[in-house]
Amino acid sequence: MTDDEKYMRLALDEAHKALERDEVPIGAVVVCQGRVVGRGHNLTETLTDVTAHAEMQAITAASETLGGKYLTDCTLYVTVEPCLMCAGALGWSQVARVVYGTSDDKRGYHTYCTSPFHKRTQVDGGVLAEECAQLMKQFFRNKR
């Protein structure tokens, strides 16, 4: 198992926590120098806050852990491609790398622009994509 798969599995664990709360099952973790410094999952329903996305929760947790607003030495792992809001926040945080599982052709940042991230941010998608996509598909299938 690669490091990317290992950390994406932790993001999937967070997504399952969201699922248990009947939230859209998206999870995220922030890793800095081999250490998880932030975790988050969707809490938009729980907090009645449209900004309470998994990435936002993980960014906030990582910033608190590290004691600063910039995540220049960090990688964010998220189960679904970030939306434009989250991608913008990741850009402001200057995160070094974003790794996502499955693409989001309806609301992912790529439907609006090429890259809202910081110019030095590396983006890699498709890590455990099928597993991440299945979790989302099952959630919305159960809602119908």
Secondary structure, DSSP 8 states (H G I E B T S, - for coil): --HHHHHHHHHHHHHHHHHHTTS---EEEEEETTEEEEEEE--TTTTT-TT--HHHHHHHHHHHHHTSS--TTEEEEEEE--BHHHHHHHHHHT-SEEEEEE--TTTBGGGT-S--S-TT-EEEE-TTHHHHHHHHHHHHHHH-
